[in-house]
Amino acid sequence: MSARPAAASGPQPVAIALLASVFVVAACGLVYELSAAALSSYLLGDSVLQFSTVIGTYLFAMGVGSWLSRYFDRQLPAHFLRIELLVALIGGGMPALLFIANAYVPGAFRLLLYGMVLVVGALVGLEIPLVMRILRRNVALKELVSQVLTFDYLGALAVSIAFPLLLVPQLGMIRTGLLFGLMNAAVAVWALWLFRHELRRVGAHATACALVLLALAAAFVLADRITTLAEDKFYQDRIVFSATSPYQRIVVTHGNAGYRLFLNGNLQFAERDEYRYHEALVHPAMAAHGAPKKVAVLGGGDGMAVREILKYPSVESVTLVELDPNMTRLFTEHETLAALNGGSLKSPKVRIVNADAFQWLQQPGDMFDVIVVDFPDPTNFAIGKLYTSSFYALLDKRLSASGYAVIQTTSPLIARKSFWTVAETLESVGLQVAPYHAHVPSFGEWGYIIASHRPYRLPGASALPQGLRFLSAESLPLLFDFPLDMSRVPAEVNRLSNQVLVTTYEQEWGKR
């Protein structure tokens, strides 16, 4: 081990090459960590819990790997090369394998997830100690640690910025993992070249590098087919559109129920019965107001709620606040999907704001006669904040004195306590509530809550617009009648500091 690689003209080129490898190794390791955490939050919900447990497991495994590095005494370049190839193959292929596992063997998903995180974390934990021991040949000990850690942290910084803003939106989760797997394999090839004169069985190492590169490159080329294979099995129907944004995985399918929209695997609407959901969401509040002029829609980037709002001649403007520009773009430009919302997002009355609704409400702005809140269910803390007392206090300030806000509020039958938690939270900021429910076959019994500064009054027989398929003046009062198994139960206020709703929601829907 005392001989220096003949490939280098002196110590400095080898040191620079290895430090550059540290940068790449750190970047790859963080990508695998973020990919596993993001996938688990997409597929299992509760992003805080998933990121916390995945990152904790990964860091523990890195510690184990660092401890195991003490047992590697000889042929350090050969060990480093082998570890790079293993990290490339397992880490780079992890997103693809997890997608397929979720579709075909969902019961084994958690076991595979944490098993792969442990393996990749342990291998990554072995990398840096081995590099440092190899670098001791060419770098003074007093500079060694600072230089290695500097490049390590720089690699992590680069990826932490690029992963959500560039890599996932442009490449998707599977291709991002495979790309960085290829980068890990490239480091192995670089190590093969640097240390070719001191490695035993160079031909075998070269063959292993070639096979790993070939496998990862083939998977990268076939990434769309891998995604389609997994998602077709998971969603059952034919996928007509799919995209990964910095915020969510968007999938649109077409089958017996017509077009269906899924966000992070959760159904948002089915063409067959979405009219029931959106008529129930919009018209009890709009018709009760009488003559709403300024309306806001928070969430609802598919434009279905906007479609129903525009049926009122009194409406002068609709402000749609949707976090994900991919959603509003899709339902504006895709001819078939835009037809589902009647081209509502192209209406001159509609202004689209792509922003976080919480932050948007914090800014000074207009008052609204009706505010329609159509967020996904509180499956994680990022969405759960939009159901807190802090959020509703901001909503209250933008609601006119005679205005109504309506909030989609999950199922009062399956998630009974979750439903009444939202009611309790709205009342905690001084709003009066009028809960109601409707049957939507794709979802089952579904709940909504109207919040206002004045008691809610049912609209007159002529207040509803013509041409509705579900609601009528006769059926509307029935929505506000709750049977015993959906009646009010004691619940806590959902605050930013505790977000009890997320935990309650997961417990209740987990009982299905």
ABEGO torsion letter per residue (X at the ends): XABBBAABABAAAAAAAAAAAAAAAAAAAAAAAAAAAAAAAAAAEGAAAAAAAAAAAAAAAAAAAAAAAAABABGAAAAAAAAAAAAAAAAAAAAAAAAAAAAABAAAAAAAAAAAAAAAAAAAAAAAAAAAAAAAAABBAAAAAAAAAAAAAAAAAAAAAAAAAAAAAAAEAAAAAAAAAAAAAAAAAAAAAAAAAABBGAAAAAAAAAAAAAAAAAAAAAAAAAAAAAAAAAAGBBBABBBBBAABBBBBBBBAAEBBBBBGGBBABBAAAAAAAAAAAAAAAAAAAGBBABBBBBEGAAGAAAAAAAABAABABBBBBBABAAAAAAAAABAAAAAAAGGAAABAABBBBBBBAAAAAABBBBBBABBBBBBBBBABAAAAAAABAAAAAAAAAABBAABBBBBBAEBAAABAAAAAAAAAAAAAAGBBBBBBBBBBAAAEBBBBBBBBABBBBBBBAAABBBGBAABBAAAAAAAABBBAAABBBBBBBBBAAAGAAAAAAAAAAAAX
